[in-house]
Amino acid sequence: MTKGKVIQIGLFISLIGLINYELAPQIGIDNLTATTLSSCILILIVITWVTSYVYRVVNGKMTFMEQRKRYRKEYEKVVNDKLETKFNSLPKEEQQKLMEDLEKNP
């Protein structure tokens, strides 16, 4: 999630709280109850966000980790393709010698 998206979500939640606080007296809820209700909603949102963050950290589903895994996968594919191309361009004798060296030194 980008910083801009976090700011948008924060503003949206604040707007919902403000609307709730302003509309509650109009539907017959007193200010104390409206304040308490708004606070409870905010606390639930914060607890949900923290819980989801901890869950993503524990399971390694963080944005950086996902990007790193994708990068590593692509990097290994490129390197393997280059190595395979280079190996295939070698004469058969050198290929055989390399294979024997690999078998001797695992």
C-alpha positions as a Markdown table, in Angstrom:
| # | Residue | x | y | z |
|---|---|---|---|---|
| 1 | Met | 0.0 | 0.0 | 0.0 |
| 2 | Thr | 1.4 | 3.4 | -1.0 |
| 3 | Lys | 1.7 | 6.4 | 1.3 |
| 4 | Gly | -0.9 | 8.2 | -0.8 |
| 5 | Lys | -3.4 | 5.4 | -0.4 |
| 6 | Val | -2.9 | 5.4 | 3.4 |
| 7 | Ile | -3.5 | 9.1 | 3.5 |
| 8 | Gln | -6.7 | 8.7 | 1.4 |
| 9 | Ile | -8.0 | 5.9 | 3.7 |
| 10 | Gly | -7.2 | 8.0 | 6.8 |
| 11 | Leu | -9.1 | 11.0 | 5.4 |
| 12 | Phe | -12.0 | 8.8 | 4.4 |
| 13 | Ile | -12.2 | 7.3 | 7.9 |
| 14 | Ser | -12.0 | 10.8 | 9.4 |
| 15 | Leu | -14.8 | 12.0 | 7.1 |
| 16 | Ile | -17.0 | 9.0 | 8.1 |
| 17 | Gly | -16.4 | 9.9 | 11.8 |
| 18 | Leu | -17.3 | 13.5 | 11.2 |
| 19 | Ile | -20.4 | 12.6 | 9.3 |
| 20 | Asn | -21.4 | 10.1 | 12.1 |
| 21 | Tyr | -20.8 | 12.8 | 14.7 |
| 22 | Glu | -22.8 | 15.4 | 12.8 |
| 23 | Leu | -25.7 | 13.2 | 11.8 |
| 24 | Ala | -26.2 | 11.4 | 15.1 |
| 25 | Pro | -27.9 | 14.3 | 16.9 |
| 26 | Gln | -30.3 | 14.7 | 14.0 |
| 27 | Ile | -31.5 | 11.1 | 14.3 |
| 28 | Gly | -32.0 | 11.4 | 18.1 |
| 29 | Ile | -28.7 | 10.3 | 19.5 |
| 30 | Asp | -27.2 | 12.6 | 22.1 |
| 31 | Asn | -23.6 | 14.0 | 21.8 |
| 32 | Leu | -22.1 | 11.8 | 24.5 |
| 33 | Thr | -23.4 | 8.6 | 22.8 |
| 34 | Ala | -22.3 | 9.9 | 19.3 |
| 35 | Thr | -18.8 | 10.6 | 20.7 |
| 36 | Thr | -18.6 | 7.2 | 22.3 |
| 37 | Leu | -19.9 | 5.5 | 19.1 |
| 38 | Ser | -17.3 | 7.4 | 16.9 |
| 39 | Ser | -14.5 | 6.5 | 19.4 |
| 40 | Cys | -15.5 | 2.8 | 19.4 |
| 41 | Ile | -15.6 | 2.7 | 15.6 |
| 42 | Leu | -12.1 | 4.3 | 15.4 |
| 43 | Ile | -10.7 | 1.9 | 18.0 |
| 44 | Leu | -12.1 | -1.1 | 16.0 |
| 45 | Ile | -10.6 | 0.2 | 12.8 |
| 46 | Val | -7.2 | 0.7 | 14.5 |
| 47 | Ile | -7.3 | -2.8 | 16.1 |
| 48 | Thr | -8.2 | -4.4 | 12.8 |
| 49 | Trp | -5.4 | -2.5 | 11.0 |
| 50 | Val | -2.8 | -3.5 | 13.6 |
| 51 | Thr | -4.0 | -7.1 | 13.5 |
| 52 | Ser | -3.8 | -7.3 | 9.7 |
| 53 | Tyr | -0.3 | -5.7 | 9.8 |
| 54 | Val | 1.0 | -8.3 | 12.4 |
| 55 | Tyr | -0.5 | -11.1 | 10.3 |
| 56 | Arg | 1.3 | -9.9 | 7.2 |
| 57 | Val | 4.6 | -9.6 | 9.1 |
| 58 | Val | 4.3 | -13.1 | 10.6 |
| 59 | Asn | 3.4 | -14.6 | 7.2 |
| 60 | Gly | 6.0 | -12.7 | 5.2 |
| 61 | Lys | 3.3 | -11.1 | 3.0 |
| 62 | Met | 4.8 | -7.6 | 3.3 |
| 63 | Thr | 5.0 | -5.5 | 0.1 |
| 64 | Phe | 8.8 | -5.4 | 0.1 |
| 65 | Met | 9.0 | -9.1 | 0.7 |
| 66 | Glu | 6.7 | -9.8 | -2.3 |
| 67 | Gln | 8.7 | -7.5 | -4.5 |
| 68 | Arg | 12.0 | -9.1 | -3.4 |
| 69 | Lys | 10.6 | -12.6 | -4.2 |
| 70 | Arg | 9.5 | -11.5 | -7.7 |
| 71 | Tyr | 12.8 | -9.8 | -8.4 |
| 72 | Arg | 14.8 | -12.8 | -7.2 |
| 73 | Lys | 12.7 | -15.2 | -9.4 |
| 74 | Glu | 13.2 | -13.0 | -12.5 |
| 75 | Tyr | 16.9 | -12.6 | -11.7 |
| 76 | Glu | 17.5 | -16.3 | -11.3 |
| 77 | Lys | 15.6 | -16.9 | -14.6 |
| 78 | Val | 17.8 | -14.5 | -16.5 |
| 79 | Val | 21.0 | -15.8 | -14.9 |
| 80 | Asn | 20.0 | -19.4 | -15.7 |
| 81 | Asp | 19.2 | -18.6 | -19.3 |
| 82 | Lys | 22.5 | -16.9 | -19.7 |
| 83 | Leu | 24.4 | -19.8 | -18.2 |
| 84 | Glu | 22.5 | -22.3 | -20.3 |
| 85 | Thr | 23.2 | -20.3 | -23.5 |
| 86 | Lys | 26.9 | -20.1 | -22.6 |
| 87 | Phe | 27.1 | -23.8 | -21.7 |
| 88 | Asn | 25.4 | -24.8 | -25.0 |
| 89 | Ser | 27.9 | -22.6 | -27.0 |
| 90 | Leu | 30.8 | -24.6 | -25.6 |
| 91 | Pro | 32.3 | -27.5 | -27.5 |
| 92 | Lys | 31.1 | -31.0 | -26.4 |
| 93 | Glu | 34.5 | -31.8 | -24.8 |
| 94 | Glu | 34.4 | -28.8 | -22.5 |
| 95 | Gln | 30.7 | -29.5 | -21.6 |
| 96 | Gln | 31.7 | -33.0 | -20.7 |
| 97 | Lys | 34.6 | -31.8 | -18.6 |
| 98 | Leu | 32.4 | -29.3 | -16.8 |
| 99 | Met | 29.9 | -32.0 | -16.0 |
| 100 | Glu | 32.5 | -34.3 | -14.7 |
| 101 | Asp | 33.9 | -31.5 | -12.5 |
| 102 | Leu | 30.5 | -30.8 | -11.1 |
| 103 | Glu | 30.0 | -34.5 | -10.3 |
| 104 | Lys | 33.3 | -34.6 | -8.5 |
| 105 | Asn | 32.7 | -31.3 | -6.5 |
| 106 | Pro | 29.0 | -31.2 | -5.5 |
